[in-house]
Each structure stands twice: as structure tokens, then as C-alpha cells.
Amino acid sequence: MFDAAARTTRGIGLRARLTLSYAVAFILLVLGVGLVFRGTLRSVLYENIRNILEEDWGAVRGYLQIDRNQPIWFYDRDDSEESFFVRRLRRIFLLSDARGNVLEVSELYAQTPIESAARLREMVRLKGPVWRERKGPNGETFLIRSGVLVEDRKEYLLSIGRSLSDSDRIISRATRTYYVVTPWLIIAFSALGWIIAGRALRPIHDVAYAAQQVTGDNLALRIPIRGANDELDHLIGTFNNMVDRLEDSFTQIKQFTADASHELRTPLTTIRGELEVALLTARTADDFREAVLLAIEEVDRLGKVVRALLQLSQAESGQLVLARDTVDLAAVAREVAERFEPQAESLRQTVSLHAPQAVFVLGDKLQLDRMLTNLITNAIKYTQEGGRISLAVFEHSGHAQLVVGDTGRGIPKEHHAHIFDRFFRVPDGSGDAERGLGLGLSFVAWIVKAHHGTIELESEPGQGTIFRVRLPLGGPAVADSPLPQAQTVS
């Protein structure tokens, strides 16, 4: 229960952090959009006011005439619409001559207050339109448009304005509405982010839960791939692959334990049986001597098993360090072939070697010799009298190739997958395994792997067996050699 609570707390913590990240990002986005929206809205509204003022400034020319520095307004006072329009034009209005003397000013404009004469003269000299914002007595903002008006070849400064209060109210109302709705949007988005984060983290919870369920007795557990082909699927696939490797390792350990127990128990049982028989039935010194000799043979066999297991364990655990020297694989093959010639001749077997030139690899000569020795030993053991064992070393496709073949009884297909397993021995026709330790090919597989190479098996019952070893080249470069003749490796 404590583990489940801790797992839940960790999940919520990560989920909360993801949700907080979503929320912060959304808040920043909303604030940025709000600022951009407010600036755009203000720009549009103010531009609209400018356009209206441009039209009003042009309309003033149709109603205003100046006679001897006296402004005179011409319009139909009985027309309510026209009267209203002129009153609106004169609501924020100022007219001055070129010297800065004010000829007419509206009451509201006078409260802003009026520019100085020097400033009025400066605006006359500018000729073009001058835009500015001015505050009224009650804090109301006005947009003023000033420009030069020419009447009877005299220049006058005409300024008209329009209140920005309506535009400011629209902007304020829109801003308030936006930021009132924004918190609810943030809450909704955070809730959505919480849900999405929970769904996104669910496979991680499944992996964590599955990892807690994995034990030595429960290694069949797998998490189904979601099919999204994303990082979580990669995590699930990695976890499943890890469990596959663990299951293979546990299976190998169990098999090794069972096989090792059997291999150690068999000679011990034989020794005990021989000694018990000797105690019960032996009557002469020769009887006791025979029993002791049989016991010594089994002790030797037991010692070989223990030494082989120790060496293989050291090799697979990395305690056996390989030398890295330039080795002529062809020379090693010649030495091994010569060493086994007497044994092969005693069985009326022939050993042929095809190594036309030096083939250099980077590796441990002692271990490469052991690899070849184990392969030749197996070939001789499983080949009948009068058979042939062939050995070839050559360079092909940028790699060193080593081929060991025999004309022996062959290996059935169903045993190929286990031929490099520890203690595995191919049964003979009677169903009994061939006598031996069953560790030789395990050493061969390890030595090949330690030298970054590959090994392949080709075999059919009654057709012989071929082992092909492929190792990276090292040392002096040599030209590619042709493949050996078919009869060399049969």
C-alpha cells in the first residue's frame, strides 16, 4: 500500500508540473494575445477618429469664411441637421492668424488650455497637419487636428478636435471582458491539461506498475505497444526488451544450474557407486585398484567440468582479459592442423588445410587457438573412420573467414538453435547424448563474440557439418583471396 501511495504521489507530482507548465504557457499566450488585441483595437479606433477629423477639417472649409480677420459661418440655421453638424464642428474649435492671435475658440477647446502664440505660429510654419492629444478639465482626452487654412492669400491656423472617450470606453470594455473571460479560460485549459497529462503519463504508470510486478517467477509480463510510434512507445518497447533479456538470462541461469548440477552429480554418483561396490565385493588388491582407478577417472572428469565452468564464467563475466595482438589466423590454423594429424591418422581420417596466404586479425592468439582446437576436436569426434576434416582460412569481403567442415554424421535442424548452449550435446541414434562436457562450442561462441565476429552453422544429418567464422581484419592489409574449392570444405 505504501508503494502504491508513493507511486501515486510521484505521478501526481509530475502530472501537476506538466499541467502547471501548460497553464503558465497558456497564461503567457493569453496575456500576449490580449496586449496585441488591445493595441490593434486602439490603433483601429484612433485611425477611424483621424479619418473623421480629416473629413470634418475639410467640411469646415465649406461653412467658414474669414473677412478682415473675422470668422463668419454660413449655414442654414433652420435646418436642424446642418445646424447640428456645424455645432459639432465648432465644439472643439480654434482659429488663429499667422501671428498666433486667436480669432475664435470654442469653450471646450479653451479649457484644454489654448497653446501659446509662439506654438501657434510654429504650427503655421509647419504647414502640414499636426496631430496631438489634449486632456480636458474632467480628464477627457481629445484628438486635435491642426492645419493651415488660406483665405484671401492669408494664412490661418485651423484646429478642430474630437473626443476619444467613446473609443477609450470601447477599449476598456473590451479589455475588461477579455480579462474577465481569461481566468475561466485558464481554468478550463488547466483542467484539460490535467486530463491530457494524465492520459500521457498513463503508460509511464503502467511501466512503473509492471516493473514492480516483475519477479524471477513472473517474467512473462509485457506492456502492449500503443501504436503511436512516439517516445512512450519507445519507452514501453525498451521495457519489454529489458524483460525479454531478463527472462532469457533467468532461463539460462536455471538451465545452467540444472545442467551443472547434473554434470557434477553424475561423476559423484559414479565415484560413490564404485567405492561402495569395492567395499562390498572387492576381495583382492586388484579389485580395489580397479575401483580406485575408476574413481580417479571420474574425479578427473569432475575436475575438467569445474575448470571449464570456471573459465567460461570468468570469460562471460569479463574477468578473462583478451590480448590484442596482430595474429596470423592462417599460421594458427596450420599449427592446429599439424597438432591433430596424428589423432586423425589413428582413426584413418584425413585433415586438409587451405590457407594460401597470411590473414591477419587483431585478437588473442591463445583464445583463437582454443577456438580452432574445439572445432577440430568436435569434427574428429563426430566423423566416422575414413572421413575427412577440412580447414580453410582466407580473406573475403573485407573480413577474415575461417571454415571448418567434416563428413561426419551431421546435426539435425531441431538442434541448431541450441548447439552453442552450455552442456548441450546432440543425442545419438539411441537417444543418449555423446559423452563429453558439452562446453566446447560455448567457448567457441564466446571467443568469436569477444573478437567481434560471427559464427554460422550448416549441417544436415548424414551430410556433415560446416562451421563458418567471420572475424574483422587487423594488421597488414592483404588482397582478397578467392573462395576455397568446394571439395575443401565438404
Order of alpha helices (4+ residues) and beta strands (2+ residues): alpha-beta-beta-alpha-beta-beta-alpha-alpha-beta-beta-beta-alpha-alpha-alpha-beta-alpha-beta-beta-alpha-beta-beta-alpha-beta-beta
